[in-house]
Amino acid sequence: MSGPAPSANPGWDPEQYLRFGDERLRPALDLIARLRHPGPTRRVVDLGCGAGNALPILAARFPGAEVTGVDGSAAMLARAARAGFRVEQADIAAWAPTEPVDVIFSNAALHWLTGHETLFPRLLGCLAPGGVLAVQMPAMDAAPFRTLQYEVAAREGQPWTERLRGVRSAPPILAPETYYDLLAGRTAALDLWLTEYIHVLRGPDPVVQWALGSSLRPFLDALDDGPAAEATDVRAAFLAAYAEAVRPRYPPRADGAVLLPFRRLFILARV
């Protein structure tokens, strides 16, 4: 891909992200349910914790452990801190603990970063002996609602065309077998699996609303960079065109619900 690299810290809106909080939390619950650490578990880090909705679940899974949420977004961390957990603002691409940790958990965050060939081994190196790296990442690059973001953004002659030229959302993740080859020789135990969820969404243009909380953020950040009134008009025009393109790809069912198939890759790596 050409153009600037995507940011791991786009202008996140906690309220928009949590509009589908149950659906976004479900894969975290599935990952935590299969997460095993031989113990004692003293330090747990949620890397890219976002609004912190997994922090209390991690605390319940590892009683007595110090659970810390790390994220680059001040807005997201402010929401996460409401539950009383320790939070740390840091660029998750460069984050490193002051001492080895027992569990590094990351739900729907690392896919925003490039350089997984070096990132994942580095994170393994942050673990104490017996420590576990637990990761979930969307595998949605070919999904219509993702590809249409680029198609609509690239339309020539539109008020948004120049502002969005070269803008990129989260890059494609690696193939499962590539992660296996990367991690197998560095771990004592390794488990990978793919799950496709069928999210049942309701409300006006729910797939667009879903994307507004995640993959559309880099596009919206670029559109908001300008005079306020003009930016608002251009943003509205772009979102209207995007919604028009998305609707036929995700038609409502007889009861009005819209189904969003969502594929995710899970990795559990113990050193």
ABEGO torsion letter per residue (X at the ends): XBEBBBBABBBBBAAAAAAAAAAAAAAAAAAAAABBBAOBBABBBBBGAEAGAAAAAAAAABBGBBBBBBBABAAAAAAAAAAGBBBBBBBAAABBBABBBABBBBBGAAAABBGAAAAAAAAAAABBBGBBBBBBBBBAAABAAAAAAAAAAABBGBAAAAAABGBBBBBBBBBAAAAAAAAAAABABBBBBBBBBBBBBBEBGAAAAAAAABAAAAAAAAAABEBAAAAAAAAAAAAAAAAAAAAAABBBBAAGBBBBBBBBBBBBBBX
